[in-house]
Amino acid sequence: MAAGKGIRGFPALFWRRWKGAFSTILFYIIQFLLVIWIFGTTYAMVVSCSTTLFQLRRKEANRLEDYLSMCLVSLLLCLLAFAAGLNVWLCAVLNFAVPFYLVFWKCSQFTPKGHMGYAMTFVFLELRPPTLEQLPRQLEAVAFCCLLLVIALLINARVAHITSDPAGQISTSLLRLAGLLDDLAEGGDDKAAGKELYDLARSFHRMGYDRRHLLQLPDRQKRCYHLLALLFQRASYLVTDGPSWQDSKQTDGFSSAMHTLAEVVRQLQSAWEPAARQRLAARIQALLDHTDLPQGRLRIFYRSVLHTLLLLCRESFHAQRDPLFRKVPWRAAWSGLRQRFSPGRFEFRFALRLAVVMTISETVSFLWEFEHTYWFPLHAFLLLQPSYEESAHRMVTRPVGTAIGCLLVHLVYPWLPGLPGIFVFSLIMISLMYCCTPGTWVHPIFSTSFALTMATLTVQETEAIGLRLMYLGMAVVLVLVVNTFLLPNRREPQFRRNFQELYRLQAYYWQVIRRSLRQPVDPALFSELLSQFHMVYHEAAQFADQLPLEEASFHRQRLVILWNMFSELEQTEGLVQTDGLSPEERQVLETLAAELERRICPLADLNGLPLDTLPRGELYYVIHRYLENAHALLAASEPSSLCP
């Protein structure tokens, strides 16, 4: 019965896949025919590189700097791929350094495969390196494909109505926030509003994180994104804070306060000129100075949102261009690099495994003068994935699909009418490949059929099949060994490391709070911390959702407590930034922050903290809630989950 439904639904599924991949297929075929006609079959490998970049970027809002980066980096990788073919030492060094750097530059737990487009460009161009005489021609082919790539992305953006207008996205999101605040003031759906606010916060966190720099360069657009994420996160935290939210709804002035915030958000959305921003900033400051709300969650939320809106009044929602030459904050850059080089970090573990796999496979291919040895590193590159489980899955699906593809070519090849038939069949196979999901057993059927059919131009069909299977077997063995013994990214240990990272980020936040009590701290630092927290939190939550019901419920409870604690940390810093603390409160907070920094990672006994010496005010309320959550987390934590 199920099989019958699957067969009946196949035409509709295939049509959806074909429509989704049509632009990529059309781009590949046009490139392939033009490159073959202008440059010759020797340079056909270039087409796959630009097509991969198109496939990855066609749904993104690309900016001028993105187009320039794609072109310049592709040409640079072409030169590096050529250099890697000059001698065995350059081959080993570059195949370790380039993939390692690309993972560090482009990958994160937001985008675990962010390296794929550029890494595939380097690997594919290295598979059949040109001679010194052919290099200028190959650079011309790469430049030509980059030009076609930019044109295709521009046309696709126009047809699909994709825009890189940050002002439009920010404006729409602010209007939505104002609408949700009005709905909540009138008793709207708390759960739906909380989810929508969380999704908005996460989208701006990701937009900010995508603009990160290895050298921590100042970026005004990134700061604006992080402040907006902070605004939505504060609203999301209020709505999802269970009993405190219900208590807030009973507070005198609740509806009026929420409507006031909604009105101010709308005014911010429409205040495009500096003069209008200044007038709005004066009004927000007056609200902070004169609005009287009782101590509690609503008052803290109201004031923290107003403070964030005040900071946003100093930003521009238009696309902002930073100066070409900016002062590098070397201390922050060095600190960030040290953290990223930790063996516990996702990027370091994956970068090291990819670098080792590519170094071994490409060096073997370089030294072993045999037919089509480049299939060995090609298979190894495609088999190795960020997570151990995904690599293990591909080590099953790829051999199955490859075997079927070999059988298909063996059956069809004798019936192909010469060279035109080979090219037509190859283009059909590559078109079907782009309709399939990478990692499934179906995808390699068509990629194998394409590769083998093209290989028959230089070797016998049966020999090509034998070589394809042999190199695949070698790649499976290599990736299996590296994945097993070299810092494997298994999902369960990574889940535990993510919990440890959430503890570490809290300890570091307390350290920064202590620093902010003594001197001003760039708000961008808190935005980066918040963004990193949400990135790790989201991945941990995704894994928890896949666990058995009882275990998932246990871990979700702990994650929610950690999220609440981080929100309370952020509210504490908000009180420091707005100068809302008395000298006595600042002195006690200095002591509390030092103790909590020491005791939160590893999570230890929290008794004996000088909380009672704090005056009963907003700071006391926030710290008291933080400690309540910390005690609940301590009671619910497993020994293996604590920060080492």
ABEGO torsion letter per residue (X at the ends): XAAAAAAAAAAAAAAAAAAAAAAAAAAAAAAAAAAAAAAEAAAAAAAAAAAAAAAAAAABBBBAAAAAAAAAAAAAAAAAAAAAAABAAAAAAAAAAAAAAAAAAABBAABAAAAAAAAAAAAAAAABBBBAAAAAAAAAAAAAAAAAAAAAAAAAAAAAGBBABAAAAAAAAAAAAAAAAAAAAAGBBAAAAAAAAAAAAAAAAAAAAAABBAAGBBBAAAAAAAAAAAAAAAAAAAAAAEAAAAAAAABBGAAAAAAAAAAAAAAAAABABAAAAAAAAAAAAAAAAABBBBBEAAAAAAAAAAAAAAAAAABBABBBBBBABBBBBAAAAAAAAAAAABAABAAAAAAAAAAAAAAAAAAAAAABBBBGAAAAAAAAAAABBABAAAAAAAAAAAAAAAAAAAAAAAAAAAABBEAAAAAAAAAAAAAAAAABBBGBAAAAAAAAAAAAAAAAAABBAAAAAAAAAAAAAAAAAAAAAAAAABGBBBAAAAAAAAAAAAAAAAAAAAAAAAAAAABBBBAAAAAAAAAAAAAAAAAAAAAAAABBAAAAAAAAAAAAAAAAAAAAAAAAAAAAAAGABBAAAAAAAAAAAAAAAAAAOBBBBABGBAAAABBBBAAAAAAAAAAAAAAAAAAABBAAABBX
